[in-house]
Structures are given as structure tokens and as C-alpha cells.
């Protein structure tokens, strides 16, 4: 029986190209320089492809058990045996298999550059009336001017909305949003976007995105709540920052996870609940839109009716 060098195959075969051959389509708008977002054209499965060191890896947004290398990707979607998987990957790696489906963006490991981020942030100004937030996202102007958010939303010189992320030691990342933009500035570390809080706040409301946090406030107008956002999936570092913030809220009674009504939101909520168990005194609840697949900005705009 022929033996295959799976360690090399996991590096040499582009997982994104293989996924495209299997019917996954690249979402260029959602993808970043360090990860590819792909959706299956008929099954609705959504995967995130990236690199762990030199090895291609992935995880399914809809199934937390569906993750790993390209070998796991194939094993979880076919009935192929390990020798059959090795033979197929060897063909791809050797150039005699199926040719790449289309050109993929380059993937690189994220490089944090705190100096670059803080230098850029110095030139950004708070915004209280941005056309993208008010016109397209339907965030009321009085929300942007509310003491809960005043001075927490910025604009860069190109007119993009900027949500600064903090890691407990100051600004560490800059998330840029606009009609045609949804990225973190190069050099950013994703941590947490935070509104303004006070020692009297009894509720901490955590949304998936800063725009969802603003939308949730616009819909419910709680006066004793401190808002934050995670901007996607939760890393171990983000969970650590979150714990530190919660432990500094002396009047905290409730933590509200205002996530999307989809498997991704469920996954984020479950991960946060598991991590915070025994680390905070507040009750943790999940608050989601009624319509499946909706986020809180969908609700605010009336898209989820």
C-alpha cells in the first residue's frame, strides 16, 4: 500500500481551492487578509479557511465539530478512506489533479503593529452624524450622540466609520466600516469595541458587531446598560479581555448576549457562556431577533419582518 506524506499535503494543497472544487464560493466582502469566508452553493454550509503556521485549516460556522485540516474537510464531507484521500491530495499537490478553480487571495498570518494603529488613531475624529450609519444602517442620530456612545465612534480621513477596539491597555485595533468596506486596518488586533459605561450600570450588553450594539440600543433604549461588541468569533484573548471588563463592573447583575439568530450567534453565545461560568456573578442570557437569520440591525431597518 502506498504511503502518503500527509504532513506535507496539508501544507501544499490549498484548502480554499479544494473547497471551491467541491462547490464552495468565496465571499470576497467577508474575507480578510488572514482568512477566507466560503459558502456552499447548495448546502448553505459556511466555512472559514486560514493558516495555522504553514498548515491549511478550516472550521464550519454551523457545526463546531466540523474543523481541522484538509484531510478532516474531505473526511467530513465524503466517504473516502484515508488512502483515497491521500491519493487525491497527492494528485493535487503534484499538479496532475484538478487545476485550481479560480485565483484565491493571498493568505498571511496576522501581524499586529500597535504603533501603526495608535499613530493612525491620533488623526481620527469622533463622528456624531455619519451618512453610512444614519442613511444606510438607519441608526438614529440621537443614538450616536447619546452619552452611552459619544466619543466611541470615529471617522478616518477617507470618510470611513471607525470602531476602535480595546484590549484593556488602550486602542489596539481599528475596524473600518462603509458602504464598500468592512475590514480591520492592517496591524490591528481584534479585541472588543466598547461604549461608555458607569459604575451604576447593572447590565452589560454584548453584540456581535458594533452596528448591532447601536441598533439594539436604538430599539430598546436601556438606561442602565453598558454596550460592547466582539466583531465576529471570540478568540481566547477576547474572552480574557471580556472577563476583565465584567469583573470591573461593581453593580453588574445581568450579561445580555445580543447575538444574531443563526448558528454563528449560537456558537458565540455558547462559547462565552462556557468561558464565563464561575468567573462572574451576573446572570447570562441570550437575546436574539425573532426571525431566524436576522441580526439586530436587520430588526432596526425592518428587514426581519
PLY file of the C-alpha trace (Angstrom):
ply
format ascii 1.0
element vertex 305
property float x
property float y
property float z
element edge 304
property int vertex1
property int vertex2
end_header
0.00 0.00 0.00
1.37 3.40 -0.97
2.17 5.73 1.88
1.40 9.44 1.68
3.14 12.33 3.39
0.03 13.89 4.91
2.06 16.50 6.82
3.30 17.89 3.50
-0.06 17.54 1.76
-1.77 19.59 4.48
0.61 22.43 3.59
0.84 22.15 -0.18
-2.81 21.70 -1.19
-4.72 24.99 -0.96
-7.78 24.17 1.14
-9.71 27.09 -0.36
-9.08 25.86 -3.91
-10.14 22.37 -2.98
-13.29 23.72 -1.30
-14.11 25.72 -4.44
-13.82 22.49 -6.47
-16.31 20.97 -4.00
-18.85 23.74 -4.64
-17.86 26.42 -2.14
-17.87 30.03 -3.33
-15.57 32.71 -1.94
-17.26 35.64 -0.20
-14.73 38.36 -1.02
-16.53 41.02 1.00
-16.43 39.00 4.22
-12.93 37.56 3.69
-9.89 39.20 5.27
-6.14 39.11 4.56
-5.82 36.27 7.10
-8.97 34.22 6.41
-11.27 33.20 3.57
-15.04 33.02 4.04
-16.67 30.46 1.74
-20.25 29.21 1.34
-21.50 26.10 -0.41
-23.70 26.93 -3.37
-26.49 24.50 -2.45
-25.97 23.18 1.11
-25.70 26.55 2.81
-22.59 25.47 4.74
-20.24 28.31 5.60
-16.57 27.72 6.34
-13.63 29.89 7.38
-10.29 28.92 5.81
-6.98 30.15 7.19
-3.48 29.01 8.02
-2.12 27.75 11.32
1.58 28.20 10.83
2.16 26.60 7.42
-0.81 24.22 7.54
-4.16 25.00 5.91
-7.06 24.73 8.38
-10.79 25.42 8.40
-13.86 25.41 10.60
-17.56 25.33 9.82
-19.62 28.20 11.20
-22.63 25.90 11.51
-21.02 22.87 13.17
-18.42 23.33 15.89
-17.29 19.70 15.46
-16.52 20.23 11.77
-13.00 21.64 11.73
-9.34 20.74 11.17
-7.07 20.29 8.15
-7.91 19.48 4.55
-7.90 15.78 5.48
-10.68 16.45 8.01
-12.51 18.59 5.44
-12.63 15.72 2.97
-13.35 13.07 5.60
-16.31 15.06 6.97
-17.86 15.51 3.50
-17.19 12.22 1.72
-16.95 8.51 2.40
-13.36 8.33 1.17
-10.87 6.22 3.08
-7.59 7.69 4.26
-5.63 6.09 1.36
-8.18 7.51 -1.10
-7.82 10.97 0.46
-4.04 10.68 0.25
-4.18 9.68 -3.43
-6.46 12.61 -4.27
-4.37 15.16 -2.39
-1.17 13.80 -3.92
-2.65 14.36 -7.37
-3.48 17.96 -6.49
-0.08 18.57 -4.95
1.76 17.05 -7.90
-0.09 19.09 -10.47
-1.74 16.10 -12.14
-5.06 16.54 -10.41
-7.78 19.10 -10.99
-6.45 22.57 -11.75
-7.29 25.47 -9.39
-10.87 26.66 -9.79
-10.07 30.38 -9.62
-7.46 32.69 -8.22
-7.62 32.98 -4.44
-6.46 35.99 -2.43
-3.15 35.53 -0.67
-3.45 34.41 2.94
-0.98 35.64 5.51
-0.65 35.35 9.24
-1.95 38.47 11.03
0.83 40.81 12.07
-0.04 43.16 14.90
1.51 46.62 14.78
0.32 48.56 17.80
2.46 51.58 16.91
0.89 51.85 13.47
-2.62 51.56 14.88
-2.11 54.21 17.53
-0.41 56.61 15.11
-3.36 56.26 12.71
-5.88 56.66 15.51
-4.38 60.01 16.52
-5.67 61.54 13.28
-9.19 60.17 13.55
-12.03 62.31 14.81
-15.22 61.34 16.69
-18.30 61.30 14.47
-21.84 62.04 15.61
-23.68 62.18 12.28
-22.27 59.76 9.71
-24.24 59.18 6.46
-23.42 55.46 6.34
-24.69 54.83 9.87
-27.73 57.09 9.61
-28.64 56.66 5.93
-27.81 53.02 5.21
-27.86 51.42 8.63
-30.77 53.56 9.93
-29.07 54.35 13.25
-30.88 57.40 14.69
-28.68 60.46 15.09
-29.59 60.77 18.75
-28.09 57.31 19.37
-24.72 58.45 18.02
-24.94 61.50 20.31
-26.12 59.56 23.36
-23.70 59.65 26.31
-23.51 55.84 26.03
-21.71 56.14 22.68
-20.42 59.71 22.40
-16.71 59.64 21.62
-16.71 55.89 20.86
-17.29 56.10 17.10
-14.76 57.78 14.80
-14.17 58.69 11.17
-10.94 58.43 9.19
-9.71 60.83 6.51
-11.32 58.71 3.79
-14.77 59.05 5.33
-14.99 55.54 6.77
-16.65 54.85 10.11
-14.07 53.60 12.61
-14.85 51.45 15.64
-11.73 51.33 17.85
-11.05 48.06 19.66
-9.56 47.99 23.15
-7.69 45.26 24.98
-7.53 46.75 28.47
-4.37 48.71 27.67
-5.77 51.17 25.17
-6.70 51.09 21.49
-5.26 48.03 19.75
-7.37 47.70 16.59
-9.38 49.81 14.17
-12.43 48.34 12.45
-13.41 50.26 9.30
-16.98 50.28 8.00
-18.63 51.87 4.99
-20.82 51.01 2.03
-17.94 49.21 0.32
-15.70 48.50 3.29
-15.73 46.00 6.15
-12.17 45.38 7.33
-9.73 45.85 10.17
-6.86 48.22 9.45
-3.61 46.37 8.81
-1.75 45.87 12.07
-4.94 45.63 14.16
-5.56 43.20 16.98
-9.24 42.35 17.27
-10.34 42.73 20.88
-13.60 44.46 21.92
-15.36 47.62 20.86
-16.84 49.34 23.90
-19.35 52.09 24.57
-19.26 54.28 27.66
-20.19 52.73 30.97
-20.60 53.78 34.58
-20.25 52.15 37.97
-24.07 52.21 38.30
-24.67 50.00 35.24
-26.45 46.78 36.13
-26.43 45.29 32.62
-23.66 44.57 30.15
-24.96 44.00 26.60
-22.57 42.34 24.18
-23.42 42.24 20.47
-21.65 40.55 17.58
-20.98 43.85 15.78
-20.79 47.45 16.92
-23.59 48.36 14.49
-25.76 45.67 16.10
-25.00 47.14 19.53
-26.10 50.60 18.34
-29.21 49.06 16.76
-30.10 47.15 19.93
-29.87 50.36 21.94
-31.99 52.24 19.38
-34.69 49.57 19.70
-34.80 49.15 23.49
-33.14 52.26 25.00
-31.93 50.75 28.30
-30.56 53.43 30.61
-28.54 51.23 32.94
-26.64 49.26 30.30
-23.05 49.22 29.12
-22.61 48.08 25.49
-19.82 46.24 23.71
-19.20 44.20 20.56
-16.91 41.33 19.58
-16.87 41.78 15.78
-17.26 38.11 14.91
-15.97 34.97 16.58
-14.39 35.02 20.01
-10.69 34.23 20.45
-9.16 33.25 23.79
-7.64 36.73 24.07
-11.02 38.37 23.55
-12.58 36.16 26.21
-9.83 37.17 28.62
-10.45 40.89 27.92
-14.18 40.37 28.33
-13.73 38.73 31.71
-11.52 41.57 32.94
-14.11 44.16 31.89
-17.02 42.34 33.51
-15.15 41.91 36.78
-14.71 45.69 36.96
-18.45 46.41 36.86
-19.43 46.68 40.56
-23.21 46.81 40.04
-23.44 44.15 37.34
-26.47 41.86 37.57
-27.07 40.67 34.01
-24.99 39.93 30.94
-27.03 40.02 27.74
-25.59 38.30 24.67
-27.37 40.20 21.88
-26.16 37.93 19.09
-27.59 37.06 15.68
-30.35 34.48 15.31
-28.22 31.98 13.44
-25.80 29.12 14.19
-22.88 31.54 14.32
-24.60 33.59 17.00
-25.43 30.45 18.94
-21.82 29.33 18.76
-20.51 32.68 20.04
-23.06 32.75 22.86
-22.27 29.19 23.92
-18.54 29.86 23.91
-18.94 32.99 26.05
-21.30 31.26 28.50
-18.92 28.34 28.93
-15.91 30.59 29.44
-17.61 32.93 31.93
-19.05 30.12 34.05
-17.80 30.71 37.59
-15.93 33.87 36.58
-18.72 36.42 37.08
-21.65 36.93 39.40
-24.13 38.18 36.80
-26.83 36.12 35.14
-26.09 35.40 31.47
-28.98 35.49 28.99
-29.19 35.36 25.21
-31.31 37.95 23.38
-31.87 37.28 19.68
-34.18 38.63 16.96
-37.40 36.68 16.41
-36.67 35.89 12.77
-34.14 33.18 12.06
-31.07 34.52 10.28
-31.61 38.11 11.42
-29.31 40.43 13.35
-30.32 43.48 15.36
-29.62 45.91 12.54
-31.99 43.88 10.35
-34.65 44.37 13.03
-34.00 48.12 13.25
-34.23 48.52 9.46
-37.37 46.37 9.28
-35.65 43.69 7.19
-36.69 40.90 9.56
-40.43 41.36 9.34
0 1
1 2
2 3
3 4
4 5
5 6
6 7
7 8
8 9
9 10
10 11
11 12
12 13
13 14
14 15
15 16
16 17
17 18
18 19
19 20
20 21
21 22
22 23
23 24
24 25
25 26
26 27
27 28
28 29
29 30
30 31
31 32
32 33
33 34
34 35
35 36
36 37
37 38
38 39
39 40
40 41
41 42
42 43
43 44
44 45
45 46
46 47
47 48
48 49
49 50
50 51
51 52
52 53
53 54
54 55
55 56
56 57
57 58
58 59
59 60
60 61
61 62
62 63
63 64
64 65
65 66
66 67
67 68
68 69
69 70
70 71
71 72
72 73
73 74
74 75
75 76
76 77
77 78
78 79
79 80
80 81
81 82
82 83
83 84
84 85
85 86
86 87
87 88
88 89
89 90
90 91
91 92
92 93
93 94
94 95
95 96
96 97
97 98
98 99
99 100
100 101
101 102
102 103
103 104
104 105
105 106
106 107
107 108
108 109
109 110
110 111
111 112
112 113
113 114
114 115
115 116
116 117
117 118
118 119
119 120
120 121
121 122
122 123
123 124
124 125
125 126
126 127
127 128
128 129
129 130
130 131
131 132
132 133
133 134
134 135
135 136
136 137
137 138
138 139
139 140
140 141
141 142
142 143
143 144
144 145
145 146
146 147
147 148
148 149
149 150
150 151
151 152
152 153
153 154
154 155
155 156
156 157
157 158
158 159
159 160
160 161
161 162
162 163
163 164
164 165
165 166
166 167
167 168
168 169
169 170
170 171
171 172
172 173
173 174
174 175
175 176
176 177
177 178
178 179
179 180
180 181
181 182
182 183
183 184
184 185
185 186
186 187
187 188
188 189
189 190
190 191
191 192
192 193
193 194
194 195
195 196
196 197
197 198
198 199
199 200
200 201
201 202
202 203
203 204
204 205
205 206
206 207
207 208
208 209
209 210
210 211
211 212
212 213
213 214
214 215
215 216
216 217
217 218
218 219
219 220
220 221
221 222
222 223
223 224
224 225
225 226
226 227
227 228
228 229
229 230
230 231
231 232
232 233
233 234
234 235
235 236
236 237
237 238
238 239
239 240
240 241
241 242
242 243
243 244
244 245
245 246
246 247
247 248
248 249
249 250
250 251
251 252
252 253
253 254
254 255
255 256
256 257
257 258
258 259
259 260
260 261
261 262
262 263
263 264
264 265
265 266
266 267
267 268
268 269
269 270
270 271
271 272
272 273
273 274
274 275
275 276
276 277
277 278
278 279
279 280
280 281
281 282
282 283
283 284
284 285
285 286
286 287
287 288
288 289
289 290
290 291
291 292
292 293
293 294
294 295
295 296
296 297
297 298
298 299
299 300
300 301
301 302
302 303
303 304
